[in-house]
């Protein structure tokens, strides 16, 4: 089994040693994935990397499989992350721990009693576990692909409130009715096996051919 990189510093050195890397994750801009990636890559000159944000992790999966990106960043909170781990086409390059931004129950100032709320699968549990005191029992939940898309849905008037992160709240000018600090998250990095980097340990040299005497 190949060795894996662990920790943010190991990945920064790994990406900095390459001429150019394309890394895909969940969008739009401002999602926790985007925030973590930009923090990871900011010491590297900006002309040597490109973040490719997709509307879903299924789309990230397809892009990596097609070779449209070199790496995929997937958080452990993604409910179908096992699809990446079990793919025979992908190699796990390693993982690092990085906290997410803060999360909020967010809504426009004008709304006092929200009846609908937008949330992605990864944070949907927060509605009842952490924000129930601020919401009615008969709340209707609308599914979003990301925390930032949840805030966008509110800004479009399609929901009264959302569970979003701090970048999403700020981007769409929503008020935080209740908040939770960010949590430490495991972020896994995958590559396509056909173009995966070589393992850290050198392979064993082949045994010399022996001629029978």
VEXDREN-997054 format. One record per residue: residue number from 1; residue in three letters; x, y, z of N, C-alpha, C in turn. Coordinates in steps of 0.2 Angstrom, whole numbers, plus 5000, padded with zeros to 4 digits. Atoms other than C-alpha are relative to their C-alpha. Example, Ala and Ser with C-alpha at 12.3 -4.5 7.8 and 13.67 -1.06 7.14 Angstrom:
2
+-----+--------+------+------+------+------+------+------+------+------+------+
| num | residu |  n.x |  n.y |  n.z | ca.x | ca.y | ca.z |  c.x |  c.y |  c.z |
+-----+--------+------+------+------+------+------+------+------+------+------+
|   1 |    ALA | 5004 | 4994 | 5000 | 5062 | 4978 | 5039 | 5004 | 5006 | 5000 |
|   2 |    SER | 4996 | 4994 | 4999 | 5068 | 4995 | 5036 | 4996 | 5005 | 5003 |
+-----+--------+------+------+------+------+------+------+------+------+------+
END
This chain:
213
+-----+--------+------+------+------+------+------+------+------+------+------+
| num | residu |  n.x |  n.y |  n.z | ca.x | ca.y | ca.z |  c.x |  c.y |  c.z |
+-----+--------+------+------+------+------+------+------+------+------+------+
|   1 |    UNK | 5004 | 4994 | 5000 | 5000 | 5000 | 5000 | 5004 | 5006 | 5000 |
|   2 |    UNK | 4996 | 4994 | 5001 | 5007 | 5017 | 4995 | 4999 | 5004 | 5007 |
|   3 |    UNK | 5000 | 4995 | 4994 | 5011 | 5030 | 5009 | 4996 | 5006 | 4998 |
|   4 |    UNK | 5005 | 4995 | 5001 | 4999 | 5044 | 5011 | 5003 | 5007 | 5004 |
|   5 |    UNK | 4998 | 4993 | 4997 | 5002 | 5063 | 5015 | 4995 | 5002 | 5005 |
|   6 |    UNK | 5005 | 4998 | 4995 | 4995 | 5069 | 5031 | 5002 | 5007 | 5003 |
|   7 |    UNK | 4999 | 4993 | 4997 | 4993 | 5087 | 5037 | 5001 | 5005 | 4994 |
|   8 |    UNK | 5000 | 4994 | 5005 | 4992 | 5104 | 5028 | 5007 | 5001 | 4997 |
|   9 |    UNK | 4994 | 4998 | 5003 | 5010 | 5107 | 5027 | 5003 | 4995 | 4995 |
|  10 |    UNK | 4998 | 5006 | 5005 | 5013 | 5090 | 5018 | 4997 | 5002 | 4993 |
|  11 |    UNK | 5004 | 4999 | 5006 | 5000 | 5095 | 5005 | 5003 | 5007 | 4997 |
|  12 |    UNK | 4997 | 4994 | 5003 | 5007 | 5113 | 5003 | 5006 | 4999 | 4996 |
|  13 |    UNK | 4994 | 5002 | 5003 | 5024 | 5106 | 4999 | 4999 | 4996 | 4994 |
|  14 |    UNK | 5001 | 5004 | 5005 | 5017 | 5093 | 4988 | 4997 | 5004 | 4994 |
|  15 |    UNK | 5002 | 4995 | 5006 | 5007 | 5106 | 4977 | 5005 | 5005 | 4998 |
|  16 |    UNK | 4995 | 4995 | 5002 | 5021 | 5118 | 4978 | 5005 | 4998 | 4995 |
|  17 |    UNK | 4995 | 5003 | 5004 | 5032 | 5106 | 4970 | 4998 | 4999 | 4992 |
|  18 |    UNK | 5003 | 5002 | 5007 | 5021 | 5104 | 4954 | 5000 | 5007 | 4996 |
|  19 |    UNK | 5000 | 4994 | 5005 | 5021 | 5116 | 4939 | 4993 | 5003 | 5001 |
|  20 |    UNK | 5007 | 4997 | 5000 | 5002 | 5118 | 4940 | 4995 | 4995 | 5002 |
|  21 |    UNK | 5004 | 5005 | 4997 | 4988 | 5109 | 4949 | 4993 | 5003 | 4999 |
|  22 |    UNK | 5007 | 4999 | 5000 | 4969 | 5109 | 4946 | 4996 | 4996 | 5005 |
|  23 |    UNK | 5003 | 5004 | 4994 | 4959 | 5105 | 4962 | 4993 | 5002 | 5000 |
|  24 |    UNK | 5008 | 4999 | 5000 | 4940 | 5102 | 4962 | 4997 | 4999 | 5006 |
|  25 |    UNK | 5004 | 5002 | 4994 | 4928 | 5103 | 4976 | 4993 | 5004 | 4999 |
|  26 |    UNK | 5007 | 4998 | 5000 | 4910 | 5109 | 4980 | 5000 | 5008 | 5000 |
|  27 |    UNK | 5001 | 4993 | 5000 | 4905 | 5127 | 4975 | 4993 | 5002 | 5002 |
|  28 |    UNK | 4996 | 4995 | 5003 | 4900 | 5140 | 4973 | 5005 | 5003 | 5005 |
|  29 |    UNK | 4995 | 4997 | 4996 | 4913 | 5152 | 4980 | 4998 | 5002 | 5007 |
|  30 |    UNK | 5002 | 4998 | 4994 | 4913 | 5154 | 4998 | 4998 | 4994 | 5004 |
|  31 |    UNK | 5002 | 5006 | 4996 | 4908 | 5136 | 5003 | 5006 | 4998 | 5004 |
|  32 |    UNK | 4995 | 5002 | 4995 | 4918 | 5128 | 5017 | 5006 | 4997 | 4996 |
|  33 |    UNK | 4994 | 5003 | 5004 | 4928 | 5118 | 5004 | 5004 | 5005 | 4996 |
|  34 |    UNK | 4997 | 4994 | 5003 | 4932 | 5134 | 4994 | 5005 | 5003 | 5005 |
|  35 |    UNK | 4996 | 4996 | 4995 | 4938 | 5143 | 5010 | 5006 | 4996 | 5002 |
|  36 |    UNK | 4994 | 5004 | 4998 | 4949 | 5128 | 5015 | 5005 | 5000 | 4995 |
|  37 |    UNK | 4995 | 5001 | 5006 | 4957 | 5126 | 4998 | 5004 | 5007 | 4999 |
|  38 |    UNK | 4996 | 4993 | 5001 | 4961 | 5145 | 4997 | 5005 | 5001 | 5005 |
|  39 |    UNK | 4995 | 5000 | 4994 | 4969 | 5144 | 5014 | 5006 | 4995 | 4999 |
|  40 |    UNK | 4995 | 5005 | 5001 | 4979 | 5129 | 5009 | 5005 | 5002 | 4995 |
|  41 |    UNK | 4996 | 4998 | 5006 | 4985 | 5136 | 4992 | 5003 | 5007 | 5000 |
|  42 |    UNK | 4998 | 4993 | 5001 | 4988 | 5154 | 4996 | 5007 | 5002 | 5001 |
|  43 |    UNK | 4992 | 4999 | 5000 | 5007 | 5153 | 5000 | 5003 | 4998 | 4993 |
|  44 |    UNK | 4997 | 5002 | 5007 | 5009 | 5146 | 4982 | 4998 | 5005 | 4995 |
|  45 |    UNK | 5002 | 4995 | 5005 | 5009 | 5158 | 4967 | 4994 | 4998 | 4997 |
|  46 |    UNK | 5007 | 5001 | 5002 | 4992 | 5160 | 4961 | 5000 | 4998 | 4992 |
|  47 |    UNK | 5000 | 5003 | 5007 | 4997 | 5156 | 4943 | 5002 | 4993 | 4999 |
|  48 |    UNK | 4998 | 5007 | 5000 | 5002 | 5139 | 4948 | 4994 | 4995 | 5002 |
|  49 |    UNK | 5006 | 5005 | 4998 | 4985 | 5132 | 4954 | 4993 | 5003 | 4998 |
|  50 |    UNK | 5006 | 4998 | 5002 | 4967 | 5133 | 4949 | 4995 | 4996 | 5004 |
|  51 |    UNK | 5005 | 5003 | 4996 | 4952 | 5129 | 4960 | 4994 | 5000 | 4995 |
|  52 |    UNK | 5006 | 5001 | 5005 | 4937 | 5122 | 4950 | 4994 | 4998 | 5005 |
|  53 |    UNK | 5006 | 5001 | 4995 | 4921 | 5123 | 4960 | 4994 | 4997 | 4996 |
|  54 |    UNK | 5006 | 5003 | 5003 | 4906 | 5112 | 4955 | 4994 | 5000 | 5004 |
|  55 |    UNK | 5006 | 4999 | 4996 | 4888 | 5112 | 4960 | 4998 | 4994 | 5004 |
|  56 |    UNK | 5001 | 5006 | 4995 | 4889 | 5095 | 4968 | 5006 | 4996 | 5000 |
|  57 |    UNK | 4994 | 5004 | 5000 | 4902 | 5082 | 4973 | 4999 | 4994 | 4995 |
|  58 |    UNK | 5001 | 5005 | 5005 | 4894 | 5070 | 4960 | 5004 | 5003 | 4993 |
|  59 |    UNK | 4997 | 4997 | 5006 | 4900 | 5083 | 4947 | 5008 | 5000 | 5001 |
|  60 |    UNK | 4992 | 5000 | 4998 | 4918 | 5084 | 4956 | 5002 | 4993 | 4998 |
|  61 |    UNK | 4999 | 5007 | 5002 | 4918 | 5065 | 4954 | 5001 | 4999 | 4993 |
|  62 |    UNK | 5000 | 5001 | 5007 | 4914 | 5065 | 4936 | 5006 | 5004 | 4997 |
|  63 |    UNK | 4995 | 4996 | 5003 | 4927 | 5079 | 4932 | 5007 | 4996 | 5002 |
|  64 |    UNK | 4994 | 5003 | 4999 | 4941 | 5069 | 4941 | 5001 | 4994 | 4996 |
|  65 |    UNK | 5000 | 5006 | 5004 | 4936 | 5053 | 4932 | 5002 | 5002 | 4993 |
|  66 |    UNK | 4999 | 4998 | 5007 | 4937 | 5063 | 4915 | 5007 | 5003 | 4999 |
|  67 |    UNK | 4993 | 4996 | 5001 | 4954 | 5071 | 4919 | 4999 | 5007 | 4999 |
|  68 |    UNK | 5001 | 4993 | 5001 | 4946 | 5088 | 4919 | 5004 | 5004 | 5006 |
|  69 |    UNK | 4996 | 4997 | 4995 | 4955 | 5091 | 4936 | 5005 | 4995 | 5002 |
|  70 |    UNK | 4995 | 5005 | 4998 | 4970 | 5083 | 4944 | 4999 | 4997 | 5007 |
|  71 |    UNK | 5001 | 5002 | 4993 | 4964 | 5082 | 4962 | 4993 | 5002 | 5002 |
|  72 |    UNK | 5007 | 4998 | 4997 | 4947 | 5082 | 4972 | 5001 | 5001 | 5007 |
|  73 |    UNK | 5000 | 4999 | 4993 | 4945 | 5089 | 4989 | 4993 | 4998 | 5003 |
|  74 |    UNK | 5007 | 5002 | 4997 | 4931 | 5080 | 4999 | 5000 | 5000 | 5007 |
|  75 |    UNK | 5001 | 5000 | 4993 | 4926 | 5083 | 5017 | 4997 | 4994 | 5003 |
|  76 |    UNK | 5003 | 5006 | 4997 | 4922 | 5069 | 5029 | 4992 | 5001 | 5001 |
|  77 |    UNK | 5007 | 4999 | 4999 | 4905 | 5077 | 5031 | 4995 | 4998 | 4994 |
|  78 |    UNK | 5004 | 5002 | 5006 | 4900 | 5073 | 5013 | 4997 | 4993 | 5001 |
|  79 |    UNK | 5003 | 5006 | 4999 | 4887 | 5060 | 5015 | 5001 | 4994 | 4996 |
|  80 |    UNK | 4999 | 5005 | 5005 | 4892 | 5050 | 5000 | 5008 | 5000 | 4998 |
|  81 |    UNK | 4993 | 5000 | 5001 | 4911 | 5052 | 5002 | 5003 | 4993 | 4999 |
|  82 |    UNK | 4997 | 5007 | 5001 | 4913 | 5033 | 5002 | 5000 | 4998 | 4992 |
|  83 |    UNK | 5000 | 5001 | 5007 | 4910 | 5034 | 4983 | 5007 | 5001 | 4997 |
|  84 |    UNK | 4993 | 4998 | 5002 | 4927 | 5042 | 4981 | 5005 | 4994 | 5003 |
|  85 |    UNK | 4995 | 5004 | 4997 | 4936 | 5030 | 4993 | 4999 | 4993 | 4997 |
|  86 |    UNK | 5001 | 5007 | 5003 | 4929 | 5014 | 4985 | 5001 | 5000 | 4992 |
|  87 |    UNK | 4999 | 5000 | 5007 | 4932 | 5019 | 4967 | 5006 | 4997 | 4998 |
|  88 |    UNK | 4993 | 5003 | 5003 | 4945 | 5008 | 4958 | 5004 | 5005 | 4996 |
|  89 |    UNK | 4997 | 4995 | 5005 | 4949 | 5023 | 4947 | 5004 | 5005 | 5004 |
|  90 |    UNK | 4997 | 4994 | 4997 | 4955 | 5035 | 4961 | 5005 | 4997 | 5005 |
|  91 |    UNK | 4995 | 5001 | 4995 | 4969 | 5035 | 4973 | 5000 | 5005 | 5005 |
|  92 |    UNK | 5000 | 4995 | 4995 | 4969 | 5043 | 4990 | 5007 | 5002 | 5001 |
|  93 |    UNK | 4994 | 4997 | 4999 | 4983 | 5055 | 4991 | 5002 | 5001 | 5008 |
|  94 |    UNK | 5000 | 4999 | 4993 | 4980 | 5058 | 5010 | 4995 | 5005 | 5003 |
|  95 |    UNK | 5005 | 4996 | 4996 | 4971 | 5069 | 5022 | 5003 | 5005 | 5004 |
|  96 |    UNK | 4997 | 4996 | 4995 | 4973 | 5084 | 5033 | 4993 | 5003 | 5004 |
|  97 |    UNK | 5006 | 4998 | 4996 | 4962 | 5092 | 5047 | 5000 | 5008 | 5000 |
|  98 |    UNK | 5001 | 4993 | 5000 | 4956 | 5110 | 5045 | 4993 | 5002 | 5002 |
|  99 |    UNK | 5006 | 4998 | 4998 | 4942 | 5119 | 5054 | 4995 | 5003 | 4994 |
| 100 |    UNK | 5005 | 4996 | 5005 | 4926 | 5125 | 5044 | 4999 | 5007 | 5003 |
| 101 |    UNK | 5002 | 4993 | 4998 | 4920 | 5143 | 5045 | 4994 | 4998 | 5005 |
| 102 |    UNK | 5006 | 5001 | 4996 | 4906 | 5146 | 5058 | 4994 | 4999 | 4996 |
| 103 |    UNK | 5007 | 5001 | 5003 | 4888 | 5141 | 5054 | 4995 | 5004 | 5003 |
| 104 |    UNK | 5005 | 4996 | 4997 | 4873 | 5151 | 5056 | 4993 | 4998 | 4998 |
| 105 |    UNK | 5007 | 5000 | 5002 | 4854 | 5150 | 5056 | 4999 | 5008 | 4997 |
| 106 |    UNK | 4999 | 4994 | 5003 | 4853 | 5165 | 5044 | 4993 | 5002 | 4996 |
| 107 |    UNK | 5006 | 4998 | 5003 | 4838 | 5175 | 5037 | 5000 | 5008 | 4999 |
| 108 |    UNK | 5000 | 4992 | 5001 | 4834 | 5193 | 5031 | 4997 | 5003 | 5006 |
| 109 |    UNK | 5003 | 4997 | 4994 | 4830 | 5205 | 5045 | 4993 | 5001 | 5000 |
| 110 |    UNK | 5007 | 4998 | 5000 | 4812 | 5208 | 5039 | 4996 | 4994 | 5002 |
| 111 |    UNK | 5004 | 5006 | 4998 | 4807 | 5190 | 5043 | 5001 | 4998 | 5007 |
| 112 |    UNK | 5000 | 5002 | 4992 | 4802 | 5186 | 5061 | 4999 | 4993 | 5001 |
| 113 |    UNK | 5002 | 5007 | 4999 | 4794 | 5169 | 5059 | 5001 | 4996 | 4994 |
| 114 |    UNK | 4999 | 5004 | 5006 | 4802 | 5158 | 5046 | 4996 | 4994 | 4999 |
| 115 |    UNK | 5004 | 5006 | 5001 | 4791 | 5144 | 5038 | 5004 | 4995 | 4996 |
| 116 |    UNK | 4996 | 5005 | 5004 | 4804 | 5137 | 5026 | 5007 | 5002 | 5001 |
| 117 |    UNK | 4992 | 4999 | 4998 | 4823 | 5134 | 5028 | 5003 | 4996 | 4994 |
| 118 |    UNK | 4996 | 5003 | 5005 | 4836 | 5129 | 5015 | 5006 | 4997 | 5004 |
| 119 |    UNK | 4994 | 5003 | 4997 | 4850 | 5117 | 5020 | 5003 | 4995 | 4996 |
| 120 |    UNK | 4997 | 5006 | 5004 | 4862 | 5105 | 5012 | 5001 | 4994 | 5005 |
| 121 |    UNK | 5001 | 5006 | 4996 | 4863 | 5087 | 5019 | 5005 | 5000 | 5005 |
| 122 |    UNK | 4994 | 5000 | 4995 | 4880 | 5090 | 5028 | 4998 | 5003 | 5007 |
| 123 |    UNK | 5001 | 4995 | 4994 | 4872 | 5103 | 5040 | 4992 | 4999 | 5002 |
| 124 |    UNK | 5008 | 5000 | 4998 | 4853 | 5098 | 5040 | 4999 | 4998 | 5007 |
| 125 |    UNK | 5001 | 5002 | 4993 | 4855 | 5090 | 5057 | 5000 | 5006 | 5005 |
| 126 |    UNK | 4999 | 4994 | 4996 | 4859 | 5107 | 5064 | 4993 | 5004 | 5001 |
| 127 |    UNK | 5006 | 4997 | 5000 | 4841 | 5113 | 5061 | 4996 | 4998 | 5007 |
| 128 |    UNK | 5004 | 5002 | 4994 | 4833 | 5102 | 5075 | 5005 | 4999 | 5006 |
| 129 |    UNK | 4996 | 5001 | 4995 | 4849 | 5099 | 5085 | 5003 | 5006 | 5004 |
| 130 |    UNK | 4997 | 4994 | 4998 | 4855 | 5117 | 5087 | 4995 | 5006 | 5000 |
| 131 |    UNK | 5004 | 4994 | 5002 | 4842 | 5129 | 5080 | 4993 | 5000 | 5001 |
| 132 |    UNK | 5008 | 5001 | 4999 | 4825 | 5122 | 5085 | 4997 | 5005 | 5004 |
| 133 |    UNK | 5003 | 4995 | 4996 | 4822 | 5135 | 5098 | 4998 | 5006 | 4996 |
| 134 |    UNK | 5002 | 4994 | 5004 | 4821 | 5148 | 5084 | 4996 | 4999 | 4994 |
| 135 |    UNK | 5004 | 5002 | 5006 | 4810 | 5139 | 5072 | 4994 | 4996 | 5002 |
| 136 |    UNK | 5007 | 5004 | 4999 | 4792 | 5132 | 5071 | 5001 | 4993 | 4999 |
| 137 |    UNK | 4999 | 5007 | 5000 | 4789 | 5114 | 5073 | 4998 | 4997 | 4993 |
| 138 |    UNK | 5002 | 5002 | 5006 | 4780 | 5113 | 5056 | 5004 | 5003 | 4994 |
| 139 |    UNK | 4996 | 4997 | 5005 | 4795 | 5120 | 5046 | 5001 | 4996 | 4994 |
| 140 |    UNK | 4999 | 5004 | 5006 | 4797 | 5115 | 5028 | 5007 | 5001 | 4998 |
| 141 |    UNK | 4993 | 5000 | 5002 | 4815 | 5110 | 5023 | 5001 | 4999 | 4993 |
| 142 |    UNK | 4998 | 5000 | 5007 | 4822 | 5114 | 5006 | 5007 | 4997 | 4999 |
| 143 |    UNK | 4993 | 5002 | 5001 | 4837 | 5104 | 5000 | 5004 | 5004 | 4996 |
| 144 |    UNK | 4996 | 4997 | 5004 | 4852 | 5113 | 4994 | 5007 | 4996 | 4999 |
| 145 |    UNK | 4994 | 5004 | 5001 | 4869 | 5107 | 4988 | 5006 | 5002 | 5004 |
| 146 |    UNK | 4994 | 4997 | 4996 | 4880 | 5118 | 4998 | 4997 | 5005 | 5005 |
| 147 |    UNK | 5002 | 4995 | 4995 | 4879 | 5130 | 5013 | 4999 | 5007 | 4996 |
| 148 |    UNK | 5001 | 4994 | 5003 | 4882 | 5145 | 5001 | 4994 | 5000 | 4995 |
| 149 |    UNK | 5006 | 5000 | 5004 | 4868 | 5139 | 4989 | 4994 | 5001 | 5004 |
| 150 |    UNK | 5005 | 4999 | 4996 | 4857 | 5139 | 5004 | 4998 | 5007 | 5001 |
| 151 |    UNK | 5001 | 4993 | 4999 | 4860 | 5157 | 5007 | 4997 | 5003 | 4994 |
| 152 |    UNK | 5002 | 4998 | 5007 | 4857 | 5160 | 4988 | 4993 | 4999 | 5000 |
| 153 |    UNK | 5007 | 5001 | 5001 | 4840 | 5152 | 4989 | 4996 | 5005 | 5004 |
| 154 |    UNK | 5003 | 4995 | 4996 | 4835 | 5164 | 5003 | 5000 | 5006 | 4997 |
| 155 |    UNK | 5000 | 4993 | 5004 | 4841 | 5179 | 4993 | 4996 | 5000 | 4994 |
| 156 |    UNK | 5004 | 5000 | 5005 | 4831 | 5173 | 4979 | 4992 | 5000 | 5002 |
| 157 |    UNK | 5007 | 5000 | 4997 | 4815 | 5173 | 4990 | 4997 | 4993 | 5000 |
| 158 |    UNK | 5003 | 5006 | 5001 | 4813 | 5154 | 4988 | 5000 | 4996 | 5007 |
| 159 |    UNK | 5001 | 5002 | 4993 | 4815 | 5151 | 5007 | 5001 | 5006 | 5005 |
| 160 |    UNK | 5000 | 4995 | 4995 | 4813 | 5161 | 5023 | 5007 | 5001 | 5003 |
| 161 |    UNK | 4994 | 5001 | 4996 | 4829 | 5155 | 5031 | 5005 | 4995 | 4998 |
| 162 |    UNK | 4996 | 5005 | 5002 | 4844 | 5144 | 5029 | 5005 | 4999 | 5006 |
| 163 |    UNK | 4994 | 5002 | 4997 | 4859 | 5135 | 5037 | 5005 | 5002 | 4996 |
| 164 |    UNK | 4995 | 4999 | 5004 | 4874 | 5143 | 5030 | 5006 | 5002 | 5004 |
| 165 |    UNK | 4994 | 4998 | 4996 | 4892 | 5147 | 5034 | 5001 | 5008 | 5000 |
| 166 |    UNK | 4998 | 4993 | 4999 | 4900 | 5164 | 5038 | 5001 | 5003 | 4993 |
| 167 |    UNK | 4999 | 4997 | 5006 | 4905 | 5168 | 5020 | 4993 | 5000 | 4996 |
| 168 |    UNK | 5007 | 5000 | 5004 | 4887 | 5163 | 5013 | 4996 | 5006 | 5004 |
| 169 |    UNK | 5004 | 4995 | 4996 | 4879 | 5174 | 5027 | 5002 | 5007 | 4997 |
| 170 |    UNK | 4998 | 4993 | 5002 | 4890 | 5189 | 5022 | 4999 | 5002 | 4993 |
| 171 |    UNK | 5001 | 4999 | 5007 | 4889 | 5187 | 5004 | 4993 | 5002 | 4998 |
| 172 |    UNK | 5007 | 4998 | 5001 | 4870 | 5188 | 5004 | 4997 | 5005 | 5005 |
| 173 |    UNK | 5003 | 4995 | 4995 | 4868 | 5201 | 5018 | 4995 | 4997 | 5005 |
| 174 |    UNK | 5005 | 5003 | 4995 | 4858 | 5189 | 5030 | 5002 | 5002 | 5007 |
| 175 |    UNK | 4998 | 5000 | 4993 | 4857 | 5191 | 5048 | 5000 | 4994 | 5004 |
| 176 |    UNK | 4999 | 5006 | 4996 | 4863 | 5178 | 5060 | 4995 | 4999 | 5006 |
| 177 |    UNK | 5005 | 5000 | 4995 | 4848 | 5173 | 5071 | 5003 | 4995 | 5006 |
| 178 |    UNK | 4996 | 5004 | 4995 | 4859 | 5159 | 5080 | 5006 | 4998 | 4996 |
| 179 |    UNK | 4993 | 5002 | 5003 | 4877 | 5153 | 5077 | 5003 | 4994 | 5004 |
| 180 |    UNK | 4995 | 5006 | 4997 | 4889 | 5138 | 5080 | 5007 | 5002 | 4997 |
| 181 |    UNK | 4993 | 4999 | 5002 | 4908 | 5139 | 5079 | 5001 | 4994 | 4995 |
| 182 |    UNK | 4998 | 5006 | 5005 | 4916 | 5129 | 5065 | 5003 | 4994 | 5004 |
| 183 |    UNK | 4997 | 5006 | 4997 | 4922 | 5112 | 5068 | 5006 | 4997 | 4996 |
| 184 |    UNK | 4994 | 5003 | 5004 | 4938 | 5102 | 5064 | 4997 | 4995 | 4995 |
| 185 |    UNK | 5002 | 5004 | 5005 | 4935 | 5093 | 5048 | 5006 | 4996 | 4997 |
| 186 |    UNK | 4995 | 5004 | 5004 | 4945 | 5079 | 5039 | 4998 | 5001 | 4993 |
| 187 |    UNK | 5001 | 4998 | 5007 | 4948 | 5084 | 5021 | 5004 | 4995 | 4996 |
| 188 |    UNK | 4997 | 5005 | 5004 | 4953 | 5070 | 5009 | 5002 | 5002 | 4993 |
| 189 |    UNK | 4998 | 4998 | 5007 | 4963 | 5073 | 4993 | 5000 | 4993 | 4996 |
| 190 |    UNK | 5000 | 5005 | 5005 | 4960 | 5061 | 4978 | 5003 | 5002 | 4994 |
| 191 |    UNK | 4998 | 4999 | 5006 | 4968 | 5059 | 4962 | 4998 | 4994 | 4995 |
| 192 |    UNK | 5002 | 5006 | 5005 | 4965 | 5048 | 4946 | 5006 | 4996 | 5000 |
| 193 |    UNK | 4995 | 5005 | 5000 | 4975 | 5032 | 4947 | 5005 | 5001 | 4994 |
| 194 |    UNK | 4996 | 5001 | 5006 | 4981 | 5033 | 4929 | 5006 | 5006 | 5000 |
| 195 |    UNK | 4995 | 4994 | 5000 | 4990 | 5050 | 4933 | 5002 | 5002 | 5007 |
| 196 |    UNK | 4999 | 4999 | 4993 | 4992 | 5048 | 4952 | 5008 | 5001 | 5001 |
| 197 |    UNK | 4993 | 4999 | 4999 | 5009 | 5054 | 4959 | 5003 | 4993 | 5003 |
| 198 |    UNK | 4997 | 5006 | 4997 | 5021 | 5040 | 4964 | 5000 | 5000 | 5007 |
| 199 |    UNK | 5000 | 5001 | 4993 | 5021 | 5033 | 4981 | 5006 | 5003 | 5003 |
| 200 |    UNK | 4994 | 4997 | 4997 | 5033 | 5041 | 4994 | 5006 | 4995 | 5000 |
| 201 |    UNK | 4994 | 5005 | 4999 | 5043 | 5025 | 4996 | 5002 | 4997 | 4993 |
| 202 |    UNK | 4998 | 5003 | 5007 | 5053 | 5019 | 4981 | 4998 | 4993 | 5000 |
| 203 |    UNK | 5001 | 5007 | 5001 | 5048 | 5003 | 4974 | 5006 | 4995 | 5000 |
| 204 |    UNK | 4994 | 5005 | 4999 | 5058 | 4987 | 4977 | 5003 | 4999 | 4993 |
| 205 |    UNK | 4997 | 5002 | 5006 | 5070 | 4983 | 4963 | 4999 | 4993 | 4998 |
| 206 |    UNK | 5001 | 5007 | 5002 | 5067 | 4968 | 4953 | 5005 | 4995 | 5001 |
| 207 |    UNK | 4995 | 5005 | 4999 | 5076 | 4952 | 4957 | 5004 | 4999 | 4993 |
| 208 |    UNK | 4996 | 5002 | 5006 | 5090 | 4948 | 4945 | 4998 | 4993 | 4997 |
| 209 |    UNK | 5002 | 5007 | 5003 | 5087 | 4934 | 4932 | 5006 | 4995 | 5002 |
| 210 |    UNK | 4995 | 5006 | 4998 | 5096 | 4918 | 4938 | 5000 | 4995 | 4994 |
| 211 |    UNK | 4999 | 5005 | 5005 | 5103 | 4906 | 4925 | 5001 | 4994 | 5003 |
| 212 |    UNK | 4999 | 5007 | 4997 | 5102 | 4888 | 4930 | 5007 | 4997 | 4998 |
| 213 |    UNK | 4993 | 5003 | 5001 | 5119 | 4880 | 4931 | 5000 | 4993 | 4997 |
+-----+--------+------+------+------+------+------+------+------+------+------+
END
